[in-house]
Amino acid sequence: MKQMVSILFAMVVLAGCGNQANPPSNNGPLTDSMRQACPTLSDEALVSYVTVIDQLRTQDGLSKEDALTSWAKGCQSIPPNGNFGGDQELCVACVTALVEEIYK
């Protein structure tokens, strides 16, 4: 439950993170496949998502299956003015690609 709350909180916080005043400066973990799966996200937003997903994996021990399920559920409540423009299918495709890449 704590993991689900953490993920949903991250989804809400990150919904508009592409326009932060101080975005992450390291785009090192990004791949072209991540960018293709998440075309509406800036590199800064992608880095934020990757960071949260990786922290949940490494620090909280969230399994790949739980991550996929939880992020997909989080996509059901995305705001229409967020990074995915309210497109739940795009959100699911994006976070699925990110989880798949991080859990390789």
N, CA, C and O atoms as CSV, one atom per row, in Angstrom:
chain,resi,resn,atom,element,x,y,z
A,1,MET,N,N,0.824,-1.189,0.000
A,1,MET,CA,C,0.000,0.000,0.000
A,1,MET,C,C,0.867,1.251,0.000
A,1,MET,O,O,0.592,2.214,-0.716
A,2,LYS,N,N,1.926,1.223,0.819
A,2,LYS,CA,C,2.838,2.372,0.872
A,2,LYS,C,C,3.444,2.627,-0.500
A,2,LYS,O,O,3.610,3.775,-0.912
A,3,GLN,N,N,3.773,1.547,-1.207
A,3,GLN,CA,C,4.367,1.691,-2.531
A,3,GLN,C,C,3.369,2.307,-3.499
A,3,GLN,O,O,3.733,3.153,-4.316
A,4,MET,N,N,2.110,1.886,-3.409
A,4,MET,CA,C,1.082,2.434,-4.301
A,4,MET,C,C,0.901,3.918,-4.042
A,4,MET,O,O,0.779,4.707,-4.979
A,5,VAL,N,N,0.884,4.302,-2.757
A,5,VAL,CA,C,0.747,5.710,-2.411
A,5,VAL,C,C,1.932,6.500,-2.943
A,5,VAL,O,O,1.761,7.600,-3.468
A,6,SER,N,N,3.130,5.946,-2.811
A,6,SER,CA,C,4.325,6.625,-3.319
A,6,SER,C,C,4.248,6.821,-4.826
A,6,SER,O,O,4.602,7.882,-5.339
A,7,ILE,N,N,3.793,5.813,-5.519
A,7,ILE,CA,C,3.700,5.897,-6.976
A,7,ILE,C,C,2.646,6.907,-7.392
A,7,ILE,O,O,2.885,7.733,-8.273
A,8,LEU,N,N,1.486,6.846,-6.764
A,8,LEU,CA,C,0.436,7.796,-7.122
A,8,LEU,C,C,0.854,9.224,-6.805
A,8,LEU,O,O,0.560,10.144,-7.568
A,9,PHE,N,N,1.540,9.412,-5.677
A,9,PHE,CA,C,2.032,10.747,-5.335
A,9,PHE,C,C,3.011,11.208,-6.405
A,9,PHE,O,O,2.961,12.359,-6.839
A,10,ALA,N,N,3.893,10.326,-6.830
A,10,ALA,CA,C,4.872,10.690,-7.863
A,10,ALA,C,C,4.163,11.053,-9.162
A,10,ALA,O,O,4.569,11.993,-9.846
A,11,MET,N,N,3.103,10.316,-9.510
A,11,MET,CA,C,2.369,10.612,-10.735
A,11,MET,C,C,1.777,12.021,-10.680
A,11,MET,O,O,1.817,12.762,-11.662
A,12,VAL,N,N,1.228,12.380,-9.517
A,12,VAL,CA,C,0.624,13.703,-9.373
A,12,VAL,C,C,1.691,14.784,-9.443
A,12,VAL,O,O,1.531,15.784,-10.143
A,13,VAL,N,N,2.779,14.575,-8.714
A,13,VAL,CA,C,3.856,15.567,-8.703
A,13,VAL,C,C,4.480,15.719,-10.080
A,13,VAL,O,O,4.790,16.833,-10.502
A,14,LEU,N,N,4.664,14.620,-10.775
A,14,LEU,CA,C,5.349,14.653,-12.058
A,14,LEU,C,C,4.439,15.036,-13.221
A,14,LEU,O,O,4.919,15.203,-14.342
A,15,ALA,N,N,3.163,15.176,-12.983
A,15,ALA,CA,C,2.231,15.485,-14.066
A,15,ALA,C,C,2.609,16.754,-14.811
A,15,ALA,O,O,2.313,16.884,-15.998
A,16,GLY,N,N,3.246,17.673,-14.145
A,16,GLY,CA,C,3.642,18.913,-14.800
A,16,GLY,C,C,5.108,19.214,-14.644
A,16,GLY,O,O,5.513,20.372,-14.754
A,17,CYS,N,N,5.931,18.191,-14.386
A,17,CYS,CA,C,7.322,18.431,-14.032
A,17,CYS,C,C,8.190,18.886,-15.188
A,17,CYS,O,O,9.331,19.288,-14.958
A,18,GLY,N,N,7.715,18.843,-16.396
A,18,GLY,CA,C,8.541,19.235,-17.525
A,18,GLY,C,C,8.875,20.712,-17.571
A,18,GLY,O,O,9.736,21.128,-18.345
A,19,ASN,N,N,8.214,21.502,-16.762
A,19,ASN,CA,C,8.429,22.936,-16.789
A,19,ASN,C,C,9.008,23.465,-15.489
A,19,ASN,O,O,8.814,24.640,-15.180
A,20,GLN,N,N,9.693,22.671,-14.735
A,20,GLN,CA,C,10.264,23.105,-13.473
A,20,GLN,C,C,11.365,24.124,-13.705
A,20,GLN,O,O,12.032,24.123,-14.739
A,21,ALA,N,N,11.541,24.995,-12.715
A,21,ALA,CA,C,12.600,26.003,-12.797
A,21,ALA,C,C,13.979,25.355,-12.713
A,21,ALA,O,O,14.924,25.826,-13.346
A,22,ASN,N,N,14.102,24.284,-11.938
A,22,ASN,CA,C,15.389,23.618,-11.765
A,22,ASN,C,C,15.271,22.134,-12.110
A,22,ASN,O,O,15.330,21.295,-11.212
A,23,PRO,N,N,15.106,21.793,-13.380
A,23,PRO,CA,C,14.956,20.392,-13.754
A,23,PRO,C,C,16.280,19.647,-13.610
A,23,PRO,O,O,17.343,20.268,-13.599
A,24,PRO,N,N,16.221,18.320,-13.498
A,24,PRO,CA,C,17.454,17.545,-13.450
A,24,PRO,C,C,18.294,17.824,-14.686
A,24,PRO,O,O,17.756,17.987,-15.781
A,25,SER,N,N,19.603,17.881,-14.517
A,25,SER,CA,C,20.464,18.238,-15.644
A,25,SER,C,C,21.098,17.026,-16.308
A,25,SER,O,O,21.662,17.150,-17.396
A,26,ASN,N,N,21.020,15.860,-15.683
A,26,ASN,CA,C,21.661,14.676,-16.235
A,26,ASN,C,C,20.656,13.862,-17.036
A,26,ASN,O,O,19.717,13.310,-16.464
A,27,ASN,N,N,20.834,13.780,-18.327
A,27,ASN,CA,C,19.956,12.980,-19.179
A,27,ASN,C,C,20.602,11.636,-19.511
A,27,ASN,O,O,20.200,10.977,-20.470
A,28,GLY,N,N,21.586,11.230,-18.736
A,28,GLY,CA,C,22.345,10.018,-18.986
A,28,GLY,C,C,21.550,8.738,-19.072
A,28,GLY,O,O,21.849,7.905,-19.928
A,29,PRO,N,N,20.524,8.532,-18.206
A,29,PRO,CA,C,19.851,7.237,-18.238
A,29,PRO,C,C,18.837,7.096,-19.370
A,29,PRO,O,O,18.220,6.041,-19.515
A,30,LEU,N,N,18.660,8.124,-20.159
A,30,LEU,CA,C,17.626,8.081,-21.194
A,30,LEU,C,C,18.108,7.366,-22.450
A,30,LEU,O,O,19.277,7.440,-22.829
A,31,THR,N,N,17.172,6.675,-23.076
A,31,THR,CA,C,17.458,6.008,-24.348
A,31,THR,C,C,16.492,6.531,-25.404
A,31,THR,O,O,15.469,7.136,-25.083
A,32,ASP,N,N,16.823,6.294,-26.644
A,32,ASP,CA,C,15.924,6.705,-27.725
A,32,ASP,C,C,14.580,5.987,-27.629
A,32,ASP,O,O,13.543,6.565,-27.951
A,33,SER,N,N,14.596,4.726,-27.186
A,33,SER,CA,C,13.329,3.998,-27.058
A,33,SER,C,C,12.434,4.626,-25.984
A,33,SER,O,O,11.210,4.626,-26.119
A,34,MET,N,N,13.036,5.156,-24.931
A,34,MET,CA,C,12.251,5.852,-23.902
A,34,MET,C,C,11.624,7.112,-24.481
A,34,MET,O,O,10.449,7.402,-24.253
A,35,ARG,N,N,12.421,7.846,-25.225
A,35,ARG,CA,C,11.911,9.084,-25.825
A,35,ARG,C,C,10.791,8.785,-26.827
A,35,ARG,O,O,9.814,9.529,-26.904
A,36,GLN,N,N,10.930,7.708,-27.585
A,36,GLN,CA,C,9.904,7.344,-28.570
A,36,GLN,C,C,8.619,6.900,-27.895
A,36,GLN,O,O,7.528,7.195,-28.382
A,37,ALA,N,N,8.737,6.191,-26.773
A,37,ALA,CA,C,7.555,5.707,-26.053
A,37,ALA,C,C,6.837,6.834,-25.307
A,37,ALA,O,O,5.660,6.713,-24.970
A,38,CYS,N,N,7.550,7.921,-25.056
A,38,CYS,CA,C,7.002,9.037,-24.266
A,38,CYS,C,C,7.186,10.352,-25.016
A,38,CYS,O,O,7.874,11.247,-24.524
A,39,PRO,N,N,6.584,10.485,-26.195
A,39,PRO,CA,C,6.859,11.639,-27.046
A,39,PRO,C,C,6.413,12.987,-26.475
A,39,PRO,O,O,6.900,14.029,-26.914
A,40,THR,N,N,5.505,12.982,-25.514
A,40,THR,CA,C,5.031,14.250,-24.963
A,40,THR,C,C,5.865,14.730,-23.778
A,40,THR,O,O,5.640,15.827,-23.265
A,41,LEU,N,N,6.825,13.915,-23.341
A,41,LEU,CA,C,7.629,14.277,-22.173
A,41,LEU,C,C,8.963,14.878,-22.583
A,41,LEU,O,O,9.611,14.414,-23.521
A,42,SER,N,N,9.352,15.905,-21.871
A,42,SER,CA,C,10.685,16.488,-22.064
A,42,SER,C,C,11.715,15.540,-21.460
A,42,SER,O,O,11.366,14.646,-20.690
A,43,ASP,N,N,12.976,15.736,-21.807
A,43,ASP,CA,C,14.033,14.926,-21.207
A,43,ASP,C,C,14.037,15.092,-19.690
A,43,ASP,O,O,14.278,14.131,-18.960
A,44,GLU,N,N,13.773,16.300,-19.217
A,44,GLU,CA,C,13.756,16.542,-17.781
A,44,GLU,C,C,12.654,15.735,-17.096
A,44,GLU,O,O,12.870,15.169,-16.024
A,45,ALA,N,N,11.475,15.682,-17.716
A,45,ALA,CA,C,10.373,14.895,-17.167
A,45,ALA,C,C,10.714,13.410,-17.200
A,45,ALA,O,O,10.433,12.685,-16.245
A,46,LEU,N,N,11.317,12.957,-18.294
A,46,LEU,CA,C,11.721,11.551,-18.391
A,46,LEU,C,C,12.722,11.191,-17.303
A,46,LEU,O,O,12.604,10.136,-16.679
A,47,VAL,N,N,13.689,12.041,-17.072
A,47,VAL,CA,C,14.678,11.791,-16.018
A,47,VAL,C,C,13.978,11.682,-14.664
A,47,VAL,O,O,14.338,10.836,-13.844
A,48,SER,N,N,12.985,12.529,-14.430
A,48,SER,CA,C,12.246,12.475,-13.165
A,48,SER,C,C,11.518,11.145,-13.013
A,48,SER,O,O,11.574,10.524,-11.951
A,49,TYR,N,N,10.839,10.706,-14.062
A,49,TYR,CA,C,10.141,9.423,-14.017
A,49,TYR,C,C,11.131,8.277,-13.805
A,49,TYR,O,O,10.905,7.408,-12.963
A,50,VAL,N,N,12.209,8.274,-14.555
A,50,VAL,CA,C,13.216,7.213,-14.433
A,50,VAL,C,C,13.772,7.171,-13.012
A,50,VAL,O,O,13.962,6.094,-12.447
A,51,THR,N,N,14.028,8.326,-12.447
A,51,THR,CA,C,14.574,8.403,-11.094
A,51,THR,C,C,13.604,7.803,-10.085
A,51,THR,O,O,14.006,7.015,-9.229
A,52,VAL,N,N,12.324,8.173,-10.182
A,52,VAL,CA,C,11.330,7.654,-9.244
A,52,VAL,C,C,11.170,6.146,-9.404
A,52,VAL,O,O,11.146,5.418,-8.411
A,53,ILE,N,N,11.062,5.676,-10.630
A,53,ILE,CA,C,10.895,4.240,-10.866
A,53,ILE,C,C,12.104,3.471,-10.338
A,53,ILE,O,O,11.946,2.427,-9.705
A,54,ASP,N,N,13.291,3.973,-10.591
A,54,ASP,CA,C,14.494,3.292,-10.126
A,54,ASP,C,C,14.594,3.307,-8.605
A,54,ASP,O,O,15.025,2.320,-8.008
A,55,GLN,N,N,14.208,4.396,-7.976
A,55,GLN,CA,C,14.220,4.444,-6.511
A,55,GLN,C,C,13.232,3.456,-5.916
A,55,GLN,O,O,13.543,2.796,-4.925
A,56,LEU,N,N,12.051,3.342,-6.502
A,56,LEU,CA,C,11.077,2.371,-6.022
A,56,LEU,C,C,11.596,0.946,-6.186
A,56,LEU,O,O,11.316,0.073,-5.364
A,57,ARG,N,N,12.348,0.723,-7.248
A,57,ARG,CA,C,12.929,-0.605,-7.482
A,57,ARG,C,C,14.044,-0.896,-6.494
A,57,ARG,O,O,14.054,-1.950,-5.858
A,58,THR,N,N,14.987,0.035,-6.362
A,58,THR,CA,C,16.179,-0.236,-5.566
A,58,THR,C,C,15.987,0.001,-4.069
A,58,THR,O,O,16.498,-0.768,-3.255
A,59,GLN,N,N,15.270,1.034,-3.703
A,59,GLN,CA,C,15.131,1.366,-2.280
A,59,GLN,C,C,13.922,0.711,-1.628
A,59,GLN,O,O,13.989,0.308,-0.466
A,60,ASP,N,N,12.816,0.600,-2.362
A,60,ASP,CA,C,11.601,0.014,-1.793
A,60,ASP,C,C,11.418,-1.450,-2.179
A,60,ASP,O,O,10.551,-2.134,-1.635
A,61,GLY,N,N,12.227,-1.930,-3.109
A,61,GLY,CA,C,12.136,-3.323,-3.523
A,61,GLY,C,C,10.881,-3.665,-4.314
A,61,GLY,O,O,10.427,-4.809,-4.300
A,62,LEU,N,N,10.323,-2.681,-5.000
A,62,LEU,CA,C,9.111,-2.903,-5.785
A,62,LEU,C,C,9.419,-3.825,-6.961
A,62,LEU,O,O,10.346,-3.579,-7.733
A,63,SER,N,N,8.631,-4.885,-7.085
A,63,SER,CA,C,8.849,-5.827,-8.184
A,63,SER,C,C,8.416,-5.200,-9.502
A,63,SER,O,O,7.653,-4.233,-9.524
A,64,LYS,N,N,8.907,-5.757,-10.590
A,64,LYS,CA,C,8.545,-5.267,-11.920
A,64,LYS,C,C,7.029,-5.374,-12.136
A,64,LYS,O,O,6.410,-4.444,-12.652
A,65,GLU,N,N,6.447,-6.482,-11.751
A,65,GLU,CA,C,5.020,-6.690,-11.943
A,65,GLU,C,C,4.206,-5.665,-11.148
A,65,GLU,O,O,3.240,-5.099,-11.660
A,66,ASP,N,N,4.606,-5.431,-9.891
A,66,ASP,CA,C,3.900,-4.441,-9.075
A,66,ASP,C,C,4.079,-3.033,-9.626
A,66,ASP,O,O,3.158,-2.218,-9.573
A,67,ALA,N,N,5.260,-2.752,-10.153
A,67,ALA,CA,C,5.509,-1.436,-10.742
A,67,ALA,C,C,4.608,-1.225,-11.959
A,67,ALA,O,O,3.988,-0.171,-12.099
A,68,LEU,N,N,4.539,-2.216,-12.829
A,68,LEU,CA,C,3.697,-2.104,-14.024
A,68,LEU,C,C,2.225,-1.905,-13.642
A,68,LEU,O,O,1.543,-1.052,-14.210
A,69,THR,N,N,1.750,-2.681,-12.696
A,69,THR,CA,C,0.356,-2.586,-12.262
A,69,THR,C,C,0.067,-1.236,-11.618
A,69,THR,O,O,-0.934,-0.591,-11.930
A,70,SER,N,N,0.941,-0.821,-10.727
A,70,SER,CA,C,0.717,0.422,-9.990
A,70,SER,C,C,0.782,1.645,-10.890
A,70,SER,O,O,-0.052,2.544,-10.776
A,71,TRP,N,N,1.762,1.690,-11.781
A,71,TRP,CA,C,1.870,2.840,-12.681
A,71,TRP,C,C,0.691,2.878,-13.639
A,71,TRP,O,O,0.174,3.951,-13.949
A,72,ALA,N,N,0.258,1.698,-14.116
A,72,ALA,CA,C,-0.905,1.665,-15.017
A,72,ALA,C,C,-2.148,2.180,-14.299
A,72,ALA,O,O,-2.945,2.909,-14.888
A,73,LYS,N,N,-2.318,1.809,-13.037
A,73,LYS,CA,C,-3.454,2.316,-12.262
A,73,LYS,C,C,-3.329,3.828,-12.072
A,73,LYS,O,O,-4.328,4.547,-12.122
A,74,GLY,N,N,-2.114,4.305,-11.857
A,74,GLY,CA,C,-1.899,5.740,-11.702
A,74,GLY,C,C,-2.274,6.508,-12.962
A,74,GLY,O,O,-2.723,7.651,-12.885
A,75,CYS,N,N,-2.093,5.891,-14.105
A,75,CYS,CA,C,-2.434,6.539,-15.379
A,75,CYS,C,C,-3.937,6.753,-15.527
A,75,CYS,O,O,-4.369,7.570,-16.340
A,76,GLN,N,N,-4.725,6.036,-14.760
A,76,GLN,CA,C,-6.178,6.187,-14.842
A,76,GLN,C,C,-6.649,7.534,-14.296
A,76,GLN,O,O,-7.777,7.952,-14.557
A,77,SER,N,N,-5.787,8.212,-13.539
A,77,SER,CA,C,-6.216,9.480,-12.927
A,77,SER,C,C,-5.316,10.651,-13.320
A,77,SER,O,O,-5.141,11.594,-12.549
A,78,ILE,N,N,-4.749,10.585,-14.520
A,78,ILE,CA,C,-3.869,11.677,-14.941
A,78,ILE,C,C,-4.695,12.917,-15.294
A,78,ILE,O,O,-5.814,12.802,-15.796
A,79,PRO,N,N,-4.140,14.097,-15.030
A,79,PRO,CA,C,-4.878,15.317,-15.338
A,79,PRO,C,C,-4.857,15.624,-16.837
A,79,PRO,O,O,-3.894,15.285,-17.525
A,80,PRO,N,N,-5.904,16.258,-17.339
A,80,PRO,CA,C,-5.959,16.573,-18.769
A,80,PRO,C,C,-4.912,17.594,-19.207
A,80,PRO,O,O,-4.584,17.673,-20.391
A,81,ASN,N,N,-4.392,18.364,-18.280
A,81,ASN,CA,C,-3.397,19.372,-18.637
A,81,ASN,C,C,-1.977,18.962,-18.237
A,81,ASN,O,O,-1.080,19.805,-18.214
A,82,GLY,N,N,-1.762,17.694,-17.924
A,82,GLY,CA,C,-0.441,17.203,-17.541
A,82,GLY,C,C,0.392,16.819,-18.753
A,82,GLY,O,O,0.054,17.141,-19.892
A,83,ASN,N,N,1.474,16.133,-18.483
A,83,ASN,CA,C,2.419,15.758,-19.534
A,83,ASN,C,C,1.829,14.845,-20.599
A,83,ASN,O,O,2.333,14.813,-21.721
A,84,PHE,N,N,0.772,14.100,-20.277
A,84,PHE,CA,C,0.190,13.174,-21.235
A,84,PHE,C,C,-1.087,13.722,-21.856
A,84,PHE,O,O,-1.736,13.032,-22.641
A,85,GLY,N,N,-1.448,14.934,-21.522
A,85,GLY,CA,C,-2.643,15.557,-22.083
A,85,GLY,C,C,-3.914,14.775,-21.818
A,85,GLY,O,O,-4.858,14.834,-22.605
A,86,GLY,N,N,-3.944,14.042,-20.710
A,86,GLY,CA,C,-5.112,13.243,-20.377
A,86,GLY,C,C,-5.209,11.928,-21.122
A,86,GLY,O,O,-6.184,11.197,-20.945
A,87,ASP,N,N,-4.224,11.603,-21.952
A,87,ASP,CA,C,-4.244,10.375,-22.752
A,87,ASP,C,C,-3.741,9.204,-21.908
A,87,ASP,O,O,-2.534,9.020,-21.747
A,88,GLN,N,N,-4.669,8.420,-21.375
A,88,GLN,CA,C,-4.322,7.299,-20.507
A,88,GLN,C,C,-3.524,6.226,-21.237
A,88,GLN,O,O,-2.608,5.636,-20.663
A,89,GLU,N,N,-3.863,5.971,-22.490
A,89,GLU,CA,C,-3.140,4.948,-23.252
A,89,GLU,C,C,-1.679,5.353,-23.464
A,89,GLU,O,O,-0.778,4.523,-23.347
A,90,LEU,N,N,-1.453,6.611,-23.770
A,90,LEU,CA,C,-0.087,7.106,-23.934
A,90,LEU,C,C,0.674,7.017,-22.617
A,90,LEU,O,O,1.845,6.636,-22.596
A,91,CYS,N,N,0.013,7.366,-21.527
A,91,CYS,CA,C,0.634,7.270,-20.206
A,91,CYS,C,C,1.052,5.829,-19.909
A,91,CYS,O,O,2.184,5.582,-19.492
A,92,VAL,N,N,0.143,4.886,-20.124
A,92,VAL,CA,C,0.450,3.472,-19.858
A,92,VAL,C,C,1.590,2.988,-20.751
A,92,VAL,O,O,2.497,2.301,-20.280
A,93,ALA,N,N,1.551,3.338,-22.022
A,93,ALA,CA,C,2.619,2.917,-22.943
A,93,ALA,C,C,3.963,3.485,-22.502
A,93,ALA,O,O,4.982,2.794,-22.534
A,94,CYS,N,N,3.953,4.726,-22.096
A,94,CYS,CA,C,5.181,5.389,-21.671
A,94,CYS,C,C,5.751,4.739,-20.413
A,94,CYS,O,O,6.908,4.318,-20.398
A,95,VAL,N,N,4.939,4.656,-19.359
A,95,VAL,CA,C,5.470,4.123,-18.103
A,95,VAL,C,C,5.820,2.640,-18.232
A,95,VAL,O,O,6.738,2.159,-17.568
A,96,THR,N,N,5.099,1.923,-19.074
A,96,THR,CA,C,5.443,0.515,-19.315
A,96,THR,C,C,6.824,0.418,-19.954
A,96,THR,O,O,7.642,-0.407,-19.547
A,97,ALA,N,N,7.083,1.252,-20.943
A,97,ALA,CA,C,8.402,1.246,-21.590
A,97,ALA,C,C,9.500,1.621,-20.599
A,97,ALA,O,O,10.578,1.026,-20.608
A,98,LEU,N,N,9.230,2.599,-19.750
A,98,LEU,CA,C,10.228,3.004,-18.763
A,98,LEU,C,C,10.504,1.897,-17.755
A,98,LEU,O,O,11.660,1.613,-17.439
A,99,VAL,N,N,9.441,1.271,-17.251
A,99,VAL,CA,C,9.614,0.176,-16.296
A,99,VAL,C,C,10.371,-0.972,-16.947
A,99,VAL,O,O,11.297,-1.525,-16.354
A,100,GLU,N,N,9.975,-1.335,-18.178
A,100,GLU,CA,C,10.666,-2.419,-18.875
A,100,GLU,C,C,12.164,-2.134,-19.025
A,100,GLU,O,O,12.993,-3.025,-18.844
A,101,GLU,N,N,12.495,-0.907,-19.351
A,101,GLU,CA,C,13.902,-0.530,-19.534
A,101,GLU,C,C,14.661,-0.556,-18.210
A,101,GLU,O,O,15.792,-1.039,-18.152
A,102,ILE,N,N,14.050,-0.044,-17.158
A,102,ILE,CA,C,14.727,0.058,-15.861
A,102,ILE,C,C,14.898,-1.307,-15.217
A,102,ILE,O,O,15.886,-1.541,-14.521
A,103,TYR,N,N,13.960,-2.203,-15.435
A,103,TYR,CA,C,14.022,-3.518,-14.808
A,103,TYR,C,C,14.755,-4.554,-15.669
A,103,TYR,O,O,14.676,-5.747,-15.379
A,104,LYS,N,N,15.455,-4.134,-16.702
A,104,LYS,CA,C,16.218,-5.069,-17.555
A,104,LYS,C,C,17.273,-5.778,-16.747
A,104,LYS,O,O,18.013,-6.601,-17.286
